[in-house]
Amino acid sequence: MMVVVRGDEELAGRAADLAGRLPEALEPLARIAYNYRWRWYPGGKDVFRSIDEGRWELCGENPVRLLQEASGEALARAAGDRALLARAASLEDAFALDLGRASVGPFSPGRPIAFLCAEYGVHRSLPIYSGGLGVLAGDLLKEASDGALPLVAVGLMYRQGYFRQRLEASGWQQEYWVDIDPERLPAALVRAPDGRPVTITVPIRGSEVSAQIWRVAVGRVPLFLLDADLPENGRLERWITSQLYVADPVTRLSQYVLLGVGGVRALAALGIEPGLVHLNEGHAAFAVLELAREEAARGASVEAALEAARQRTVFTTHTPVAAGNETYPRELVFDTLAGVSGELGVDPEMIVRLGRQHPEDGAEPFGTTVFSLRMSRSANGVSRRHGGVSREMWRGLWPERPVDSVPITHVTNGVHLPSWVGPPMRRLLDRHLGDDWLWRASDAATWEALDRIPDAELWEARREQRAELVRFVQERSGIDRLAERQPRAGIETAARAFDPDVLTIGFARRNATYKRLGLLTRDPGRALALLAGRRVQFVLAGKAHPSDEEAKRVVQELFRVKDAPHVAEHVVYLHDYDLGMAPRLLRGCDVWLNLPRPPMEASGTSGMKAVINGGLNLSTLDGWWAEAYDGTNGWALPGEVHPDAVAQDERDAAALFDLLEQQVLPAFYGRDADGLPRSWLARIRASMRTLAPAFCAGRMLGDYIERIYAPTTTRA
Ligand SMILES: *Cc1c(COP(=O)(O)O)cnc(C)c1O
């Protein structure tokens, strides 16, 4: 059954509008541009890029902008490119088949799962994500699309998104924000039959805040984004959907009310009654209050309404450190939620109490995680270890239970393979695993065929992907270093020094102190000695949250050694890590480093993205790696919780360099008569065989469906 979802027609209308301004032969491209499905279709990106490569980059790989801004000459040339047109036609056919498939799973398209999250990392051109949480949410939507699961997603349309990063010569981070123009995104405002935008209102801090609803298509999955930047709202209200993770707590809490309460209202306004609400992290927790209000409006008592709402809600926590779980003072919650609690008919004091570990403790602030744990029928962490850490952390909520039976389970994260696998590796796997391998990726048997891939072919695919990264680094690091105002001569030498045949080690992610990037320069002498051998090069990147001064200092610390011999030639710190850069790094790096301080890594997902590209992980035994590492499929640093952070860092930095010097380098450079690193290739095979089926999004989504979403999952 095809269900028409609100916003479908509006997207089609915008595509038709754009098509009308293109040469006739290119009209299909306008339709393709309005659904992010092209992003994970082989060759999808090339269709747009080949129209005008330079402009594709200028437009931030936004296909709508590309088609709006490409010159008449470029469009005319594309309209005469038979290969391009054939590719576009086959893309359109494939998408029609994909969208036409019947949906699957325990939920009906009429009562879908509603997935609520503060950030989504769908694509570089929609910059409403900051890091792992958002990118995971984006991957989950893509996998739900592939799996034909009836799921709709709700988030916020931040008009300035997340910040962009530039580094000074000293390594100090500068932030700037770029306005997003939704008119130029592959998005459409959802409209009522009279043509006016559908809006909802939510009482926040005494004002009725209006929001309109943007619709984005992620394959089959609709993503609805609330936008309060409307003239009928006051300046401060319009600011609610300005920036992701804005530092001001008042605005932040207002965002959460809009996301949670407004999210459920938006679905109702669009005629969607969710069968289940999935709170991905506690930011959207107030959704429960709106679900309860709906129940109460149907006649239930407030207690019964809250319980009914709870039975429709599941919660995923991503935060393994107490300080990372956001809390707000009682008075702020009162002021922000007065209207919402009034509509539900509860005392705001009751809401605050539900967000305290010890409800009677007047000094304890309101915590979004505690509230979510209390108000959901199921809760899970995002790796096996994180499940345990969460049970320990939140056992106070269930004082009568032993810690092992605290009702928090885990679903380990996984990544959307088609989005992360590089083209050379994909072609290799298509050839040897059967061309439907992506549909069988969570089945371990699929990966047995890896043994049939000749070593030489596997190595060639690795080399191709590394060479592509090296080209990217040469280009990008030059631009970055010019922006840092480094001397020109040095920049040129440095760019030339990056080498496609040298062991390439990557470390890139949201830059938080617990990720311990600083271990690399903990013993500068040893680091410089390693670089002096000229057999290893490092690609680093990552943004620190604007108010995280400590994390910014870590990068500055790295920059202190930048003028030492060999550093500039073999180490780059690329500016402005984002979803455009991440796949390039993850495809090309031979070793992907992750050095979190245990137990602070809830899961980590970037290492999973390296796996499908034949990259090897060297990581602390924390998060996903604690259940992934088996001695043959990568390398590990100790994962126990250490009482002395300084001693731990010293020990782990030494262990890291021991591994690099004694195991990683010898394995990479140990070549046989054919020039092949046989033991390295054996390790890649072990990594892909053991990790790809277990840490792909297909496995993750299957777990969610079976263990979390299945209508019978309930906890006491
Ligand atoms: C996967 C990803 C992350 C998460 O990285 P971790 O190492 O798991 O923290 C962050 N940012 C981007 C752009 C990603 O693609």
The ligand as an ORCA input file, in Angstrom:
! r2SCAN-3c Opt
* xyz 0 1
  C      30.365      9.108     12.524
  C      30.563     10.545     12.749
  C      30.801     11.027     14.032
  C      30.905     10.116     15.235
  O      32.256      9.824     15.467
  P      32.698      9.024     16.792
  O      34.100      8.686     16.557
  O      31.804      7.849     16.855
  O      32.494      9.961     17.903
  C      30.986     12.393     14.203
  N      30.937     13.242     13.161
  C      30.708     12.814     11.907
  C      30.666     13.812     10.799
  C      30.510     11.455     11.666
  O      30.280     11.037     10.425
*
